[in-house]
């Protein structure tokens, strides 16, 4: 077990969770499963912005409707990279229901936000990097810089899914 678990007892689930959350940004070994737990930086890169553009040009951004992007070929949208769900971290796209699941048929329904429209029109700048853990937004990265749509499209770096870490 890690530091904080040398009190001669097996840690409770609550203690283990607190320990992991306290060390997630630096990286920590999970006291329950022994796996490495670490938060990662994610960039607002070309792949994400291209998908946002695909959505924007094919959907009336003022209708306020949500669309099932799991069935987007009928809209002529090719979301090859499947990066669009991450756009919620920047407030550019939002799910219909935060509690959505595949079982109730509401997962995969998304809406372009007013901020997303402004960003694509060049009227809004957003931080270029977030820190996430298990697909959950933690914060904007300390070294993030504000970018507009052109700068984000120029960012051809690979999203650090396997390499860069916090």
C-alpha positions as a Markdown table, in Angstrom:
| # | Residue | x | y | z |
|---|---|---|---|---|
| 1 | Unk | 0.0 | 0.0 | 0.0 |
| 2 | Unk | 1.0 | 3.6 | -0.4 |
| 3 | Unk | 1.8 | 6.3 | 2.1 |
| 4 | Unk | -1.0 | 6.9 | 4.5 |
| 5 | Unk | -1.9 | 3.2 | 4.7 |
| 6 | Unk | 0.7 | 2.0 | 7.2 |
| 7 | Unk | -1.6 | 2.1 | 10.2 |
| 8 | Unk | -1.8 | -1.6 | 10.4 |
| 9 | Unk | -5.2 | -2.0 | 8.9 |
| 10 | Unk | -6.6 | -2.5 | 5.4 |
| 11 | Unk | -7.8 | 0.8 | 4.1 |
| 12 | Unk | -11.5 | 1.4 | 3.7 |
| 13 | Unk | -12.8 | 2.2 | 0.3 |
| 14 | Unk | -13.3 | 5.8 | 1.4 |
| 15 | Unk | -9.6 | 6.0 | 2.5 |
| 16 | Unk | -8.4 | 4.5 | -0.7 |
| 17 | Unk | -10.5 | 6.9 | -2.8 |
| 18 | Unk | -9.2 | 9.9 | -0.9 |
| 19 | Unk | -5.7 | 8.7 | -1.3 |
| 20 | Unk | -6.1 | 8.2 | -5.0 |
| 21 | Unk | -7.8 | 11.6 | -5.5 |
| 22 | Unk | -5.1 | 13.4 | -3.5 |
| 23 | Unk | -2.3 | 11.9 | -5.8 |
| 24 | Unk | -4.1 | 11.7 | -9.1 |
| 25 | Unk | -2.3 | 14.7 | -10.7 |
| 26 | Unk | 1.2 | 13.4 | -9.9 |
| 27 | Unk | 0.2 | 9.8 | -10.5 |
| 28 | Unk | -0.3 | 7.2 | -7.7 |
| 29 | Unk | -0.6 | 3.4 | -7.3 |
| 30 | Unk | -4.1 | 2.4 | -6.4 |
| 31 | Unk | -4.1 | 0.7 | -3.0 |
| 32 | Unk | -7.1 | -1.5 | -4.1 |
| 33 | Unk | -6.0 | -2.9 | -7.5 |
| 34 | Unk | -2.3 | -1.8 | -7.7 |
| 35 | Unk | -2.9 | -0.1 | -11.0 |
| 36 | Unk | -1.4 | 3.3 | -11.8 |
| 37 | Unk | -3.8 | 6.2 | -11.6 |
| 38 | Unk | -3.0 | 9.5 | -13.3 |
| 39 | Unk | -4.6 | 12.6 | -14.7 |
| 40 | Unk | -3.8 | 13.6 | -18.2 |
| 41 | Unk | -3.6 | 16.8 | -20.2 |
| 42 | Unk | -5.9 | 17.0 | -23.3 |
| 43 | Unk | -5.4 | 19.6 | -26.0 |
| 44 | Unk | -8.0 | 21.5 | -28.0 |
| 45 | Unk | -6.4 | 20.3 | -31.2 |
| 46 | Unk | -7.2 | 20.2 | -34.9 |
| 47 | Unk | -9.1 | 16.8 | -34.7 |
| 48 | Unk | -11.5 | 18.2 | -32.1 |
| 49 | Unk | -12.1 | 21.5 | -33.8 |
| 50 | Unk | -12.6 | 19.8 | -37.2 |
| 51 | Unk | -15.4 | 17.7 | -35.7 |
| 52 | Unk | -16.9 | 20.8 | -34.1 |
| 53 | Unk | -16.8 | 22.4 | -37.5 |
| 54 | Unk | -18.5 | 19.4 | -39.1 |
| 55 | Unk | -21.3 | 19.7 | -36.7 |
| 56 | Unk | -21.6 | 23.4 | -37.1 |
| 57 | Unk | -21.8 | 23.6 | -40.9 |
| 58 | Unk | -24.5 | 20.9 | -41.0 |
| 59 | Unk | -26.8 | 21.9 | -38.2 |
| 60 | Unk | -28.7 | 25.1 | -37.7 |
| 61 | Unk | -26.9 | 26.4 | -34.6 |
| 62 | Unk | -29.9 | 28.4 | -33.5 |
| 63 | Unk | -32.4 | 25.5 | -33.2 |
| 64 | Unk | -31.3 | 24.4 | -29.7 |
| 65 | Unk | -32.0 | 20.8 | -30.5 |
| 66 | Unk | -29.8 | 17.9 | -29.5 |
| 67 | Unk | -28.7 | 15.4 | -32.1 |
| 68 | Unk | -27.7 | 11.8 | -31.8 |
| 69 | Unk | -24.1 | 11.8 | -33.2 |
| 70 | Unk | -24.0 | 8.1 | -33.1 |
| 71 | Unk | -26.2 | 8.3 | -36.2 |
| 72 | Unk | -24.6 | 11.3 | -37.9 |
| 73 | Unk | -24.0 | 9.8 | -41.4 |
| 74 | Unk | -27.5 | 10.9 | -42.3 |
| 75 | Unk | -26.4 | 14.5 | -41.5 |
| 76 | Unk | -23.4 | 14.1 | -43.7 |
| 77 | Unk | -21.0 | 14.4 | -40.7 |
| 78 | Unk | -18.0 | 12.2 | -40.6 |
| 79 | Unk | -16.7 | 12.1 | -37.0 |
| 80 | Unk | -13.8 | 9.8 | -37.6 |
| 81 | Unk | -11.8 | 10.6 | -34.6 |
| 82 | Unk | -14.8 | 10.6 | -32.1 |
| 83 | Unk | -13.2 | 13.5 | -30.3 |
| 84 | Unk | -16.4 | 15.5 | -30.0 |
| 85 | Unk | -17.5 | 14.4 | -26.5 |
| 86 | Unk | -14.3 | 16.0 | -25.1 |
| 87 | Unk | -15.5 | 19.4 | -26.4 |
| 88 | Unk | -17.8 | 19.6 | -23.4 |
| 89 | Unk | -14.8 | 20.3 | -21.2 |
| 90 | Unk | -14.4 | 23.7 | -23.0 |
| 91 | Unk | -18.2 | 24.3 | -23.0 |
| 92 | Unk | -18.4 | 24.1 | -26.8 |
| 93 | Unk | -20.7 | 21.1 | -27.0 |
| 94 | Unk | -23.1 | 19.8 | -24.3 |
| 95 | Unk | -24.9 | 16.5 | -23.8 |
| 96 | Unk | -28.6 | 16.4 | -23.6 |
| 97 | Unk | -28.6 | 14.8 | -20.2 |
| 98 | Unk | -25.6 | 14.5 | -17.9 |
| 99 | Unk | -27.1 | 11.3 | -16.5 |
| 100 | Unk | -27.5 | 9.8 | -20.0 |
| 101 | Unk | -26.8 | 6.1 | -20.5 |
| 102 | Unk | -26.9 | 3.6 | -23.4 |
| 103 | Unk | -29.6 | 1.7 | -21.4 |
| 104 | Unk | -32.1 | 4.6 | -21.4 |
| 105 | Unk | -31.4 | 5.6 | -25.0 |
| 106 | Unk | -30.2 | 9.1 | -24.3 |
| 107 | Unk | -26.4 | 8.7 | -24.5 |
| 108 | Unk | -24.8 | 10.2 | -27.6 |
| 109 | Unk | -27.2 | 13.2 | -27.9 |
| 110 | Unk | -25.3 | 16.4 | -28.1 |
| 111 | Unk | -26.0 | 20.1 | -28.7 |
| 112 | Unk | -23.7 | 22.9 | -30.0 |
| 113 | Unk | -23.5 | 25.6 | -27.3 |
| 114 | Unk | -23.7 | 29.3 | -27.9 |
| 115 | Unk | -20.0 | 29.4 | -26.8 |
| 116 | Unk | -19.3 | 26.8 | -29.4 |
| 117 | Unk | -20.8 | 28.9 | -32.1 |
| 118 | Unk | -18.9 | 32.0 | -30.9 |
| 119 | Unk | -15.6 | 30.0 | -30.9 |
| 120 | Unk | -16.2 | 28.8 | -34.4 |
| 121 | Unk | -17.0 | 32.3 | -35.6 |
| 122 | Unk | -13.7 | 33.6 | -34.1 |
| 123 | Unk | -15.5 | 35.6 | -31.4 |
| 124 | Unk | -14.3 | 33.6 | -28.4 |
| 125 | Unk | -10.9 | 32.3 | -27.1 |
| 126 | Unk | -10.7 | 29.3 | -24.8 |
| 127 | Unk | -7.8 | 27.6 | -22.9 |
| 128 | Unk | -6.0 | 25.2 | -25.2 |
| 129 | Unk | -5.5 | 22.5 | -22.6 |
| 130 | Unk | -7.5 | 20.7 | -19.8 |
| 131 | Unk | -6.6 | 18.2 | -17.2 |
| 132 | Unk | -8.9 | 15.2 | -17.0 |
| 133 | Unk | -9.1 | 12.0 | -15.1 |
| 134 | Unk | -11.2 | 9.1 | -16.3 |
| 135 | Unk | -13.0 | 11.3 | -18.8 |
| 136 | Unk | -13.9 | 13.8 | -16.2 |
| 137 | Unk | -12.8 | 17.5 | -16.4 |
| 138 | Unk | -10.6 | 18.4 | -13.4 |
| 139 | Unk | -9.4 | 21.9 | -14.4 |
| 140 | Unk | -7.7 | 23.9 | -17.1 |
| 141 | Unk | -4.0 | 23.1 | -17.3 |
| 142 | Unk | -1.7 | 25.6 | -15.5 |
| 143 | Unk | 0.3 | 26.0 | -18.8 |
| 144 | Unk | -2.8 | 26.5 | -20.9 |
| 145 | Unk | -3.0 | 29.5 | -23.2 |
| 146 | Unk | -6.1 | 31.1 | -24.7 |
| 147 | Unk | -6.6 | 30.2 | -28.3 |
| 148 | Unk | -9.1 | 31.1 | -31.0 |
| 149 | Unk | -10.4 | 28.7 | -33.7 |
| 150 | Unk | -7.5 | 29.4 | -36.1 |
| 151 | Unk | -4.8 | 28.7 | -33.4 |
| 152 | Unk | -6.6 | 25.5 | -32.4 |
| 153 | Unk | -6.8 | 24.3 | -36.0 |
| 154 | Unk | -3.1 | 25.0 | -36.4 |
| 155 | Unk | -2.4 | 22.7 | -33.4 |
| 156 | Unk | -1.5 | 19.4 | -35.1 |
| 157 | Unk | 0.0 | 17.9 | -32.0 |
| 158 | Unk | -1.2 | 14.5 | -31.0 |
| 159 | Unk | -3.5 | 14.4 | -28.1 |
| 160 | Unk | -1.5 | 13.1 | -25.2 |
| 161 | Unk | -3.6 | 10.0 | -24.7 |
| 162 | Unk | -0.6 | 7.8 | -24.4 |
| 163 | Unk | 2.3 | 10.1 | -23.9 |
| 164 | Unk | 2.2 | 13.5 | -22.1 |
| 165 | Unk | 0.9 | 13.5 | -18.6 |
| 166 | Unk | 0.4 | 16.1 | -15.9 |
